[in-house]
Each structure stands twice: as structure tokens, then as C-alpha cells.
Amino acid sequence: MSLSEQVSSLRDEITALRDMNLLYSQRGEHSPVERTASDVRASRLVQIKLELSKMRNRPDDTGVWWGKSRKHIA
């Protein structure tokens, strides 16, 4: 899966989680199952944040980046 596809997939997942959280927040009382599901969604959002952070971080070896850019330029 390409980076673009990964980011797109994560965006779709974030949108779905946000929609579910909105529905959850609109309800007054929540069952234990609903509260657990909310906790799972919150945990997944943290995982997505970490995944995006890892994607954003560049490797220490700048040759990796320069090597890739040279291939595209040539």
C-alpha cells in the first residue's frame, strides 16, 4: 500500500470514528457496551496519531531521502 493510500485509509477511519463519537455524545445515557466502544475508539484515535507521526518522521540517514529524490529527477 502506498503512503497516499495509507493516509487516505486513515482519514476514512478518522471520519468514521468521529461520526460514531458524535452519535455517542448526542445520547444522554450510555450502556456499559457503549462506554467500552467509546474507549476503544479513543484508543484507536491515539494509535492513528502515532501511525501518522511515524509516517511524518524522516529517517536519520539523509541519503535515503536524497537517493529517492534523485531517482525522480533523473
TARAWO-V756095 format. One record per backbone hydrogen bond with DSSP energy under -1.0 kcal/mol. NH is the residue of the N-H (numbers start at 1). CO is the residue of the C=O. If there is no record, write none. Layout:
nh = [NH | NH]
co = [CO | CO]
//
This chain:
nh = [6 | 7 | 8 | 9 | 10 | 11 | 12 | 13 | 14 | 15 | 16 | 17 | 18 | 19 | 20 | 21 | 22 | 23 | 24 | 25 | 26 | 27 | 35 | 36 | 37 | 38 | 39 | 40 | 41 | 42 | 43 | 44 | 45 | 46 | 47 | 48 | 49 | 50 | 51 | 52 | 53 | 54 | 55 | 56 | 57 | 62 | 64 | 66 | 67 | 68 | 69 | 70 | 71 | 72 | 73 | 74]
co = [2 | 3 | 4 | 5 | 6 | 7 | 8 | 9 | 10 | 11 | 12 | 13 | 14 | 15 | 16 | 17 | 18 | 19 | 20 | 21 | 22 | 24 | 31 | 32 | 33 | 34 | 35 | 36 | 37 | 38 | 39 | 40 | 41 | 42 | 43 | 44 | 45 | 46 | 47 | 48 | 49 | 50 | 51 | 52 | 53 | 60 | 61 | 62 | 63 | 64 | 65 | 66 | 67 | 68 | 69 | 70]
//
